[in-house]
């Protein structure tokens, strides 16, 4: 069960760990040695004060040994590539390098370093100046006044990217406008942010038109200037230096002549076989006439390692079978979606549906769904995205909540942004389309889709 839960990259690490800990396991594409076929029964004996060991269970005379796992789906001449990691410069280091170009007094430099260290990944300093003054005294032994910190903060706010070191969104946007070429649009945008930030953030456009005695075109241009700014100036730099976890799909679904075809990614399970050296040690024990106590102890150790190796190989086989059977059931349950890519064709499906289909426990299906990805013609998807609750439409049929959310998203996307649809109106439209759901349900789905209320979706 633990192996089933692991995604591909973690599973690769688990295999590597097992091979490091168990010398009886070896990996690679080389065929293990073929042993003699004539095995005499006289060597099948017990070891004093130890469980019975049948050496023949660990030696095979087959052309392909039973303990050898063929789990890769690539040819022998394929190259095994490894992705290198790139070491980047952190956001804080980026700011510190710029700070070193400034001529500052020693006390100012200490304050500036502390301020830069207080900048979060988005580029903000989300702390009160009074708190910073206290922290400087307690942690850095630097005693200063708020005015001095404010003065140094102004220098920190001159660093790139524009807007860094701001204490809130309003200040961040104003800092960026300050660096722009000052024209009528920029000046008006600055006044809107400075004098009527609350009206702007709530999109009370009529009040802005009255306040500044301007036309809709002038307001539209000023708002476009503001919307071109970066509300998270540190995001671009910090995202470039953040370690990115690459998703390796565990499955691939392709469409072949109108039918779905499922394949399991096998590159995460290399060929595993019993160490040739360990097999030779067992063979030597069988051929030895005088078996010393040390030899018997060695064989006990070998047996333990070989048992563990066999169990691990069987567990890998079981993992692959479970993954394939589970994903195959999901694929057929959502066949209409995988053939079209239309989310509105996703059928209602819960964990119990798949568990009943494949005859396994719900917890097993959950482990597969929560941590596995599938490569589809429409992108790489997390499997749990295909699960959803059901609701009744006006025909009494069960439909997926994802289908309703998709229709809601399309409806909002096609609305007149000058007069965006309220939740009541959206509920009425969905009812007309055959989905009788309450206004509060519309509001819940809209929030799950991360869509704003009607007032905040309004545009000029």
N, C-alpha and C positions, 0 to 999 in steps of 0.2 A: 504493500500500500504506500509506503514511503517513496519507493522508486516511481510509482505511477504519478505521484503528486509533483515530482520534479520536472520543471521545464527542460528543454533540450540542453542548454548551456550548463545548468546545474547538474544534469544527468551525466554529462561528459566529465565534470569534475568528480562526481561520485565514482565513476568507472576508474578514473585515474587514481583516486584515493585507494580504492580496493586493490588495484594492481600494485600500488606501492606497499600496502600492508600485507598482501598475500603473495609470497614469492611463487606459489604454485600456479598463479595466473600469468599468462603472457599474451600479448597482443601482437598483431602484425599480419601480413599477407602471406608469410612463408608457411608452407605445409609442415605440420609436425612430423616427426620421424615415425615410420611405419615399423611396428614391432613384429617379432616372430609369431607365426600362427600356431605353432605347436606348444601349447601351454599344458604342462603336466599337472594332474590333480594332486600329486604328492606334495606340492608346495602350498596347498590350501590348508593352512593350519592356524591354530590359535596362538596368541602370545600370552605367556604366563601373566596372570593378574591383569589382563587387559581384555577389552571386548574383541569379539572375533573380527578378523579382517580378511576379506576376500580380495586378494591382490588383483585378480582378474577384472574386478569391477573398475579398476583404475587404469588398466591397460587394455587397449583395443586392438583387434586384428582386422578391423574394417578398413576399407579404402578411405572412407571419411569418418574419423572417430566421432563417437556419439557425444563427446563432451566439447566438440568444436562448434562454436556458434557462428554461423554465416549471417551477419546482421548488417552488412554494408551493401549498398546498391550502386556501387561505382566500380569501374573496371580496374584491372591491376595496373594499368599505365596512367591512371589519373594522378594528378599532382595533389599532394596534401598541402593546402595553403593555410597559412596562419596570419591573422590580422594583427598588425603591430598596434601598440597604444601610443598615442601622441601626447606628449607632455606640454601643456599650455601654460599661459601666464594667468594668474588669478586676477580678478577684478581689483582687489586691494593692491596687489603688486603693480598693476597698471596705473593706479592713481598715485602710488608712492613714487614711482619713477618720474612722474610729472612733477610731483611736489619737490623732488630733489633739485629741480631746475630753478626753484624760487629762492631768493635771498631773504631769509627770515632770521629774526633774532632767536637765540637758543630757546627762550621761553615760548615764543610763537611756534617754533618748530615742534616742540613737545605737544602743544595744543593741536596743531595741524595733524600730526600723526595720530593722535587720539580720535580726532574727528573723522579722519579717513578710515580708521579702524571701526568706526561706528556706522559707516555707510553699509546698508544692506544690499542684497543682490539686485534689487530693483533700482538702486541708486539713491535711496532716501536716507536721511538721518531722522528716525522717528522717535526723537527724544527731546525733552525740554532742555533749554540752555541751562537752567538752574540745576537740573540733574547732572548735566555734563560737568558743571563747575564742581559739584560735590564729588563726583567720581574721580576727577583729576586730582583733587586733594587727597582722597582716601587711597587710591590705587597707584597714582603716579607721583605723589608727593609734590604736586604742582599747585600752588595757591594763586588763584587769579580771580578776576571779576567777570561778570556776564558781558560787560561791554567789550572786554578784550577777546572773549570767545566769539562774540558776534563779529568782531573785526577780522579775526582769523577765518571764520566761516565764510565770509565774503570772498576770501582768497581761494578757499577750497572749492567754492562754487564756480570759480573761473576755470577749473580743470575740465578736461574732456572725459566723457561726452557732455554736451550742453544739458543743463538741468540737474547734474549730479550734486548731491549735498542738500537738496531741497528738503524742507520739513513736512510739506504736504503737496498735494497735486497742484493747487493754485500757484504756489511758489515755483514749482517745477516748470510749469508751462510758461510762466512769466519770465523765468531765467532763459528759456529757449527763445522766446520772442525778442528778448533784449539783444540777443546776438544776431538777429536777422537784420537785413537791410530795412531801414525804417521808411515805409511808405504808408499810404492812407489805410490800406488793409491791415497792416501790422499794428499801426497805432490804434485803430478801432478795436482790433482783437485784444490788445493790451488793456484798453479801457474797459472792455466787457469783462475780462477776467478780474481786473483790479476792483472795479466798482460794483459789478452785478454778477459775481460768480455764482451766487445761489440761484438767481433767475436762469442763468445760462445752463447750469447743471440739471435744472428741472425742466428745461426747454420751454420756458415761458416766453416765447418769441414775441408775443404782442407787447409785453411789458418792455422788452428790449427795444422794439421799434419806437415806442413812445418815449422811453428814457433818452435815447440818443437822437431822436428825430431823423431817422434814416429810412431808406427804402428797403424793400425785401431783398433786392439784388445786392445792396451793400452789406446787409446782414449776412446773406448767404456766403458772400466772399470772405467776410471776417470769420465766420464759423468754419469754412473750408480751411482757412489758414490755421485755426486752432486744431482742427482735426488732423492736420498734417504733422503735428508735433508728436513726440514720443512720451507717453505717460509713464513709461518705465525705462529711463535712459540707461540704467545699468544692465538691462536684460540682454541687449545685443552682445555685450562683451562677456558677461558671466555665462551666457549659454554656450559661447564658443569654447570656454574652458571647463565646462561641466562634463564629467564622465557620462557618456551616452551608452546605455545598455542596448545592444543590438538584439532585436527580436529574431529568433530563429524559428521559423514555422515547424511545427511537429508533423503537419500533414499538408498535402497539396491536393486540391480539387481542380480537375480540368474537365472541359467539355469536349468529348470525342464523338463526332458524328451525331450530335444531339443527345448524347447520354453522358451522365456524370461518371467520372473515374477518380477513385480515391487512392492515393499513395501515401505511405508512411515514410517520413524522413528517417533513413537508416544510417546516416553518416555519424549519428551520435552514439552508435554502438559498434565498435570495431570488432574484428575477428578475435575471439578469445579462445584460448586453448590451454591445456595443462602444460606446465613447463617441461621441456624435454629432459632437463637435468633431474627433475623430481621423478619423472617416469623411469629414467635410467637407474635411479637409486632404488626404486621398488623392484625393478627387474633384477638388480644385483642382489637384493635381499632374497628374492625367490630362488636364485641360482646358488646362494650360499648354503653350504652343508652345516657349518657351525654358526649358529646364530647367537651372538653375544648379547648381554644385557643392553649395552649401548646401542647395538643395532636395533633391538626391539624398541627402545625408547625413541630412536630416530624415526622408525616406521610409524609409531604412534603419532609423532609430530606431523609426519607427512600425511597420514590419514586425515588428521584434523584439518590441515590446509586444503587437501583435495576435496574433502566434504564441503568446506566453505566455498571452494571454487565452483564445484558442481551446483551448489545451491544458488550462487550468484548468477551463474549462466542460466539456470532454469528460471530465476526471478526476472531476468532480462527478457527471456522468451515470453513469459507470462505478461510482463508489462506491455510488450509490443502487441500481443494478441488482444489484451484488454483495450488498449488505445485504439486499435484498428476497429474492433467490434463496436465500441462506443461511438466513434466518429462516423462510422458507416451508418449506424442507426440515425444519428443526427442529420447526416446528409440526405438520407431518404425521407426523413420527416420534413425537411425544408427544401425538398427538390425544386419546387416552383421558384424559390428565391435564388438558389444556386444556378439555375438555368437562365434567369433573367437579370438578377442583380437588383431587382425592385424590392425595396424594403417593405412595401405595402403588401407583398406576397408572403411575408413571414407568417407562419402559422403559430397559433398559441402552443407553447411547449414548456413543460416544467420538468424538473429532474426526474420525477416519478414516472413520467411517460417513457423516457429512455430506459430507466432502470427496469421497468416492466417488460419492455421490448427485448432487452438483451439478457434478462434474468439475473441481474446483478443488484447489489445494494445501492441505495441512493447516494451514500457517502462516496462510493467508487466513482459514480458519474460526476459528482461534485468536484472530486479531485482532478478529473480530466478537464472539466469545463472551466475551472477557475484559474488554471495555470498554463493552458495550452493555446497555441495559435494555429490557424490554418491559412494557407496561401490559396486564395481564390482568384478567379479572373477579375474580381472587382477590388482587389487589395488584400492585405494580410489582416485577418480579423481574430479577435479574442473569442473563443468558442462560447463563452457565457453570454455574449451579445445575441446569440440566436435563441435564448430562452426568454420567455415573457409570459405574463398572465393573460387570461382571456376575458373578454367582455362580450355581451350580447349586442348584436346590431338590431335594427328594426325588423329584420326577417327572422329573428330568433336564433341566428347562427353565431357560433363562437368565432370571434376575431381577435387577433393579437393586439395588445396595447401598443406595441411598436408600430403597427399599421396606423392606428389612430394618431400617434405622435407624429408620424411622417406626414399624414394629411394635414395635421395642425401646422406643422412647420412649413409646408408648401403654401397653405392658406395665408399665413402671416407673411411669407416671402412675396406673395403676389398682391398684398394689400396696397392701397393708396397711402403712401407714407405721410401725405399731408393730413389725412384723416384715418389714422390707424384704428384697427378693430379692437373694441373692448372685449373683455372675457365673456360678457353676456352675448355680444354679437357673434363671437367665435363659437360659443356653445350652440347658438341658433343655427349657424351655418353647418356645423357638424351634424346637427339633428336633421337638417335638410338633406345631407349626404348619406343619411342612414345610420348615424352613430349618436343615439340619444344619451348624452352624458351631461352631468351637471356643471354649472359654472365653476364650482370649487375644484372639480376634477380637471377642467380646462386649465385653471390657474396652476394646479399641481404639475400637469404635464408641461405647461409652458416654462415653469421654473426648472424642471428637469432638463428641458432643452436649452436652458440658459438664455431665454428670450425675455426682454424687459416688458414691463407693463405698457399699455398703449401710449400713455403720455410721454414715456421716454423713447418710444420708437418714432415719434413725430419728427418730420423733416420739413424744411421750407420748399 
